């Protein structure tokens, strides 16, 4: 398996995806962002694990979505309510 992606998902493909599949992909992307950020800060692994648990969960992700909601594109606004809590 390669970490390189040969295609970028088009907006219309995201809108047509099963909401649970889209949420699954979103969770992976968010967790990678959080883990990367914690890693470059050079925390020890135990601290990184505890911090990532605080940030990578449905409640915190819903709070973050609420904070950035006004900055979403029209396509993102169409897609995100299907996955809201």
Secondary structure as UniProt FT lines:
FT   HELIX           11..16
FT   HELIX           19..40
FT   TURN            41..42
FT   HELIX           45..55
FT   HELIX           58..68
FT   HELIX           69..71
FT   HELIX           74..80
FT   HELIX           81..83
//
